[in-house]
Amino acid sequence: MKIYIQMKAAGKRKPMLSDIPYELPEPVITLRDFLSALVKIEVERYNQKGTEVQVVPFLTKEEVEDQASAGKVAFGSLYSDKKADLQKAVDNALQCFEDGLVRVFQNDQEIKELEDFVNLKEGDHFTLIRLTFLAGRLW
């Protein structure tokens, strides 16, 4: 099932990323399942990134333009051979949601609890908003 994810940070008008298509291979029933599936996809993508061998050791003009539109131009190389731990990443994502650091919207409708049912339909749009809190010190 193909869905679209958009990420935002509080206080920013424009999304950090435009709608990114995701293909969910497993059935999703609750928000917990949904977040776990997304984290699994991203961890696999991250762990795969380090093993890819780049045939052309430089960025093409198209790659530079694509990355510039996203706001960062980089080779995308990982200089550490350390792999991400899937279980720790899932636990961290769920904890962030429980702590109120992330809000999730499905087609402009907020999903408030991890055990809330997620009725997925082909082409649904999800928005993940990362909340940041102001921190400072008193003089």
Accessible surface in RSA format (square Angstrom, percent):
REM  Atomic radii and reference values for relative SASA: ProtOr
REM  Chains: A
REM  Algorithm: Lee & Richards
REM  Probe-radius: 1.40
REM  Slices: 20
REM RES _ NUM      All-atoms   Total-Side   Main-Chain    Non-polar    All polar
REM                ABS   REL    ABS   REL    ABS   REL    ABS   REL    ABS   REL
RES MET A   1    86.84  45.0  61.35  40.6  25.49  60.7  66.52  56.6  20.32  26.9
RES LYS A   2    82.94  40.5  82.81  50.8   0.13   0.3  30.62  27.6  52.32  55.7
RES ILE A   3     0.00   0.0   0.00   0.0   0.00   0.0   0.00   0.0   0.00   0.0
RES TYR A   4    61.38  28.7  61.09  34.8   0.29   0.8  30.89  23.2  30.50  37.6
RES ILE A   5     5.93   3.4   5.72   4.3   0.20   0.5   5.72   4.1   0.20   0.6
RES GLN A   6    40.15  22.4  40.05  29.3   0.09   0.2   2.07   4.4  38.08  28.9
RES MET A   7    70.02  36.3  70.00  46.3   0.02   0.0  49.47  42.1  20.54  27.2
RES LYS A   8    59.84  29.2  58.87  36.1   0.97   2.3   9.25   8.3  50.60  53.9
RES ALA A   9     7.35   6.8   5.64   8.7   1.71   3.9   5.64   7.9   1.71   4.5
RES ALA A  10    43.61  40.1  24.38  37.6  19.23  43.7  31.31  44.1  12.30  32.6
RES GLY A  11    86.98 107.3   0.00   N/A  86.98 107.3  44.49 122.1  42.49  95.2
RES LYS A  12   135.08  65.9 118.73  72.8  16.35  38.9  65.86  59.3  69.22  73.7
RES ARG A  13   228.53  96.0 200.39 102.1  28.14  67.0  80.15 109.5 148.38  89.9
RES LYS A  14   169.09  82.5 162.31  99.6   6.78  16.1 106.49  95.8  62.60  66.7
RES PRO A  15    48.86  35.6  33.86  30.9  15.00  54.5  33.86  28.0  15.00  93.2
RES MET A  16    79.78  41.3  56.83  37.6  22.95  54.6  63.33  53.8  16.46  21.8
RES LEU A  17    64.63  36.0  59.97  42.9   4.66  11.7  64.63  45.4   0.00   0.0
RES SER A  18    85.13  71.9  75.83 101.2   9.30  21.4  45.41  96.7  39.73  55.7
RES ASP A  19    61.68  43.2  43.29  43.1  18.40  43.5  15.57  36.6  46.11  46.0
RES ILE A  20    46.42  26.4  45.90  34.2   0.52   1.3  46.42  33.4   0.00   0.0
RES PRO A  21    68.29  49.8  56.31  51.3  11.98  43.5  56.52  46.7  11.76  73.1
RES TYR A  22    21.51  10.0  16.89   9.6   4.61  12.0   6.39   4.8  15.11  18.6
RES GLU A  23   105.77  60.7  93.66  70.9  12.11  28.8  58.92 114.0  46.85  38.3
RES LEU A  24     7.96   4.4   1.45   1.0   6.52  16.4   1.45   1.0   6.52  17.5
RES PRO A  25   108.21  78.9  67.37  61.4  40.83 148.4  76.44  63.1  31.77 197.4
RES GLU A  26    69.07  39.7  62.28  47.1   6.79  16.2  27.24  52.7  41.83  34.2
RES PRO A  27   122.38  89.2  97.19  88.6  25.18  91.5 108.57  89.6  13.81  85.8
RES VAL A  28    17.78  11.7   0.48   0.4  17.30  41.7   0.48   0.4  17.30  46.9
RES ILE A  29   100.70  57.3  97.18  72.4   3.53   8.5  99.96  72.0   0.75   2.0
RES THR A  30    18.30  13.0  18.30  18.6   0.00   0.0  16.16  21.7   2.15   3.2
RES LEU A  31     0.00   0.0   0.00   0.0   0.00   0.0   0.00   0.0   0.00   0.0
RES ARG A  32    84.81  35.6  84.81  43.2   0.00   0.0  35.75  48.9  49.06  29.7
RES ASP A  33    53.15  37.2  49.07  48.8   4.08   9.6  12.20  28.7  40.95  40.8
RES PHE A  34     0.00   0.0   0.00   0.0   0.00   0.0   0.00   0.0   0.00   0.0
RES LEU A  35    10.07   5.6   9.92   7.1   0.15   0.4  10.05   7.1   0.02   0.1
RES SER A  36    29.45  24.9  27.47  36.7   1.98   4.6  22.46  47.8   6.99   9.8
RES ALA A  37     2.30   2.1   0.91   1.4   1.40   3.2   1.89   2.7   0.41   1.1
RES LEU A  38    13.38   7.5  13.26   9.5   0.13   0.3  13.38   9.4   0.00   0.0
RES VAL A  39    24.78  16.3  22.73  20.6   2.06   5.0  24.78  21.5   0.00   0.0
RES LYS A  40    78.86  38.5  78.86  48.4   0.00   0.0  35.16  31.6  43.70  46.6
RES ILE A  41    32.71  18.6  30.26  22.5   2.45   5.9  31.11  22.4   1.60   4.3
RES GLU A  42    67.26  38.6  64.61  48.9   2.65   6.3  39.90  77.2  27.36  22.3
RES VAL A  43    13.63   9.0  12.42  11.2   1.21   2.9  13.63  11.8   0.00   0.0
RES GLU A  44    96.02  55.1  91.02  68.9   5.00  11.9  43.37  83.9  52.66  43.0
RES ARG A  45   123.10  51.7 114.28  58.3   8.81  21.0  62.37  85.2  60.73  36.8
RES TYR A  46    92.62  43.2  88.92  50.6   3.70   9.6  62.73  47.1  29.89  36.8
RES ASN A  47    35.34  24.4  32.38  31.3   2.96   7.1  15.65  37.7  19.68  19.0
RES GLN A  48   108.28  60.5 105.76  77.3   2.52   6.0  25.87  55.1  82.41  62.5
RES LYS A  49    92.72  45.2  83.48  51.2   9.23  22.0  38.34  34.5  54.38  57.9
RES GLY A  50    40.60  50.1   0.00   N/A  40.60  50.1  10.34  28.4  30.26  67.8
RES THR A  51    84.39  60.0  59.83  60.7  24.56  58.5  62.17  83.5  22.22  33.6
RES GLU A  52   120.82  69.4  94.56  71.5  26.26  62.5  38.35  74.2  82.48  67.3
RES VAL A  53   133.09  87.6 108.52  98.2  24.57  59.2 111.62  97.0  21.48  58.2
RES GLN A  54    86.37  48.3  60.80  44.4  25.57  60.9  42.97  91.5  43.40  32.9
RES VAL A  55   139.28  91.7 111.54 101.0  27.74  66.8 117.18 101.8  22.11  60.0
RES VAL A  56    62.66  41.2  60.21  54.5   2.45   5.9  61.39  53.3   1.26   3.4
RES PRO A  57   103.10  75.1  83.97  76.5  19.12  69.5  85.47  70.6  17.63 109.6
RES PHE A  58   118.17  59.1 117.35  72.7   0.82   2.1 117.35  71.1   0.82   2.3
RES LEU A  59    33.73  18.8  16.55  11.8  17.18  43.2  16.55  11.6  17.18  46.2
RES THR A  60    51.35  36.5  47.11  47.8   4.24  10.1  47.63  64.0   3.72   5.6
RES LYS A  61   153.85  75.1 140.59  86.3  13.26  31.6  88.98  80.1  64.87  69.1
RES GLU A  62   112.61  64.7 111.55  84.4   1.06   2.5  58.04 112.3  54.57  44.6
RES GLU A  63    70.10  40.2  68.43  51.8   1.67   4.0  26.39  51.0  43.71  35.7
RES VAL A  64    59.17  38.9  59.17  53.6   0.00   0.0  59.17  51.4   0.00   0.0
RES GLU A  65    95.07  54.6  86.25  65.2   8.82  21.0  41.49  80.2  53.58  43.7
RES ASP A  66    99.24  69.5  91.82  91.4   7.42  17.5  26.33  62.0  72.91  72.7
RES GLN A  67    51.55  28.8  49.42  36.1   2.13   5.1  25.69  54.7  25.86  19.6
RES ALA A  68    56.93  52.3  37.89  58.5  19.04  43.3  40.61  57.2  16.32  43.2
RES SER A  69   101.46  85.7  57.12  76.2  44.34 102.1  52.68 112.2  48.78  68.3
RES ALA A  70    66.94  61.5  35.86  55.3  31.08  70.7  45.96  64.7  20.98  55.6
RES GLY A  71    66.53  82.0   0.00   N/A  66.53  82.0  33.12  90.9  33.41  74.8
RES LYS A  72   153.50  74.9 141.80  87.0  11.70  27.9  91.40  82.3  62.10  66.1
RES VAL A  73    72.95  48.0  44.27  40.1  28.68  69.1  44.27  38.5  28.68  77.8
RES ALA A  74    37.87  34.8  29.24  45.1   8.63  19.6  36.79  51.8   1.08   2.9
RES PHE A  75   112.77  56.4  91.59  56.7  21.18  55.1  91.65  55.6  21.13  60.5
RES GLY A  76    30.52  37.6   0.00   N/A  30.52  37.6  23.53  64.6   6.99  15.7
RES SER A  77    55.41  46.8  32.24  43.0  23.17  53.4  18.82  40.1  36.59  51.3
RES LEU A  78    58.33  32.5  32.89  23.5  25.43  63.9  34.27  24.1  24.05  64.7
RES TYR A  79   200.31  93.5 157.03  89.3  43.28 112.6 135.05 101.5  65.27  80.5
RES SER A  80    68.35  57.8  53.23  71.0  15.12  34.8  46.86  99.8  21.49  30.1
RES ASP A  81   137.16  96.1 113.72 113.2  23.44  55.4  50.48 118.8  86.68  86.5
RES LYS A  82   161.70  78.9 150.07  92.1  11.63  27.7 100.75  90.7  60.95  64.9
RES LYS A  83   100.96  49.3  83.48  51.2  17.48  41.6  75.14  67.6  25.82  27.5
RES ALA A  84    35.15  32.3  18.24  28.1  16.91  38.5  27.45  38.7   7.69  20.4
RES ASP A  85    72.01  50.4  58.00  57.7  14.01  33.1  28.01  65.9  44.00  43.9
RES LEU A  86    70.21  39.1  66.52  47.6   3.69   9.3  66.52  46.7   3.69   9.9
RES GLN A  87   110.04  61.5 108.63  79.4   1.42   3.4  51.60 109.8  58.44  44.3
RES LYS A  88   148.96  72.7 143.47  88.0   5.49  13.1  88.75  79.9  60.21  64.1
RES ALA A  89    29.44  27.1  18.72  28.9  10.72  24.4  26.29  37.0   3.16   8.4
RES VAL A  90    17.49  11.5  17.44  15.8   0.05   0.1  17.49  15.2   0.00   0.0
RES ASP A  91    74.25  52.0  67.91  67.6   6.34  15.0  29.68  69.9  44.57  44.4
RES ASN A  92    94.74  65.3  89.04  86.0   5.70  13.7  19.54  47.0  75.20  72.7
RES ALA A  93    27.45  25.2  17.90  27.6   9.55  21.7  24.42  34.4   3.03   8.0
RES LEU A  94    18.66  10.4  18.66  13.3   0.00   0.0  18.66  13.1   0.00   0.0
RES GLN A  95    88.54  49.5  87.54  64.0   1.00   2.4  34.16  72.7  54.38  41.2
RES CYS A  96    30.83  23.3  30.30  33.8   0.53   1.2   2.49   6.3  28.34  30.6
RES PHE A  97    19.13   9.6  12.77   7.9   6.36  16.6  12.77   7.7   6.36  18.2
RES GLU A  98   104.28  59.9  68.24  51.6  36.04  85.8  32.08  62.1  72.20  58.9
RES ASP A  99    86.66  60.7  56.32  56.1  30.34  71.7  21.40  50.4  65.26  65.1
RES GLY A 100    28.87  35.6   0.00   N/A  28.87  35.6  26.00  71.3   2.87   6.4
RES LEU A 101    61.58  34.3  61.58  44.1   0.00   0.0  61.58  43.2   0.00   0.0
RES VAL A 102    31.43  20.7  30.35  27.5   1.08   2.6  30.35  26.4   1.08   2.9
RES ARG A 103    94.25  39.6  93.86  47.8   0.39   0.9  13.78  18.8  80.46  48.8
RES VAL A 104     0.06   0.0   0.00   0.0   0.06   0.2   0.00   0.0   0.06   0.2
RES PHE A 105    49.60  24.8  49.36  30.6   0.24   0.6  49.36  29.9   0.24   0.7
RES GLN A 106    22.21  12.4  20.40  14.9   1.82   4.3   6.24  13.3  15.97  12.1
RES ASN A 107    73.05  50.4  50.09  48.4  22.97  55.3  34.42  82.9  38.63  37.3
RES ASP A 108   139.33  97.6 110.56 110.0  28.77  68.0  32.49  76.5 106.84 106.6
RES GLN A 109   130.48  73.0 129.55  94.7   0.93   2.2  42.65  90.8  87.83  66.6
RES GLU A 110    42.62  24.5  25.18  19.0  17.45  41.5   7.53  14.6  35.09  28.6
RES ILE A 111    13.72   7.8  10.86   8.1   2.86   6.9  13.15   9.5   0.57   1.6
RES LYS A 112   138.62  67.6 121.97  74.8  16.65  39.6  67.27  60.6  71.34  76.0
RES GLU A 113   107.59  61.8 107.00  80.9   0.59   1.4  33.61  65.0  73.98  60.4
RES LEU A 114    10.33   5.8   7.13   5.1   3.19   8.0   7.13   5.0   3.19   8.6
RES GLU A 115   101.12  58.1  90.32  68.3  10.80  25.7  63.88 123.5  37.25  30.4
RES ASP A 116    53.50  37.5  49.32  49.1   4.18   9.9  15.60  36.7  37.90  37.8
RES PHE A 117   161.43  80.8 138.82  86.0  22.62  58.9 138.82  84.2  22.62  64.7
RES VAL A 118     6.48   4.3   0.00   0.0   6.48  15.6   0.11   0.1   6.37  17.3
RES ASN A 119   109.92  75.8 102.39  99.0   7.53  18.1  35.98  86.6  73.94  71.5
RES LEU A 120    27.61  15.4  10.50   7.5  17.11  43.0  10.50   7.4  17.11  46.0
RES LYS A 121   112.64  55.0 109.07  66.9   3.58   8.5  91.66  82.5  20.98  22.4
RES GLU A 122   121.21  69.6  95.03  71.9  26.18  62.3  60.71 117.4  60.50  49.4
RES GLY A 123    29.88  36.9   0.00   N/A  29.88  36.9  19.11  52.4  10.77  24.1
RES ASP A 124     8.07   5.7   6.30   6.3   1.77   4.2   1.76   4.1   6.31   6.3
RES HIS A 125    81.87  44.7  80.54  56.0   1.33   3.4  54.73  56.4  27.14  31.6
RES PHE A 126     0.90   0.5   0.00   0.0   0.90   2.3   0.00   0.0   0.90   2.6
RES THR A 127    27.06  19.2  26.93  27.3   0.13   0.3   8.07  10.8  19.00  28.7
RES LEU A 128    29.87  16.6  28.69  20.5   1.19   3.0  28.73  20.2   1.15   3.1
RES ILE A 129    37.52  21.3  37.50  27.9   0.02   0.0  37.52  27.0   0.00   0.0
RES ARG A 130   116.38  48.9 115.41  58.8   0.98   2.3  52.17  71.3  64.22  38.9
RES LEU A 131    43.27  24.1  38.61  27.6   4.66  11.7  38.61  27.1   4.66  12.5
RES THR A 132    81.95  58.3  60.19  61.0  21.76  51.9  43.82  58.9  38.13  57.6
RES PHE A 133   142.52  71.3 116.14  71.9  26.38  68.6 119.28  72.3  23.24  66.5
RES LEU A 134   187.05 104.2 156.63 112.1  30.43  76.5 158.57 111.4  28.48  76.6
RES ALA A 135   104.41  96.0  62.35  96.2  42.06  95.7  70.41  99.2  33.99  90.0
RES GLY A 136    77.56  95.7   0.00   N/A  77.56  95.7  39.44 108.2  38.12  85.4
RES ARG A 137   175.63  73.7 151.46  77.2  24.17  57.5  66.68  91.1 108.95  66.0
RES LEU A 138   178.59  99.5 153.45 109.8  25.13  63.2 154.36 108.4  24.23  65.2
RES TRP A 139   251.77 101.0 180.80  87.5  70.97 166.6 183.61  97.9  68.16 110.6
END  Absolute sums over single chains surface
CHAIN  1 A    10399.3       8564.4       1834.9       6117.9       4281.4
END  Absolute sums over all chains
TOTAL         10399.3       8564.4       1834.9       6117.9       4281.4
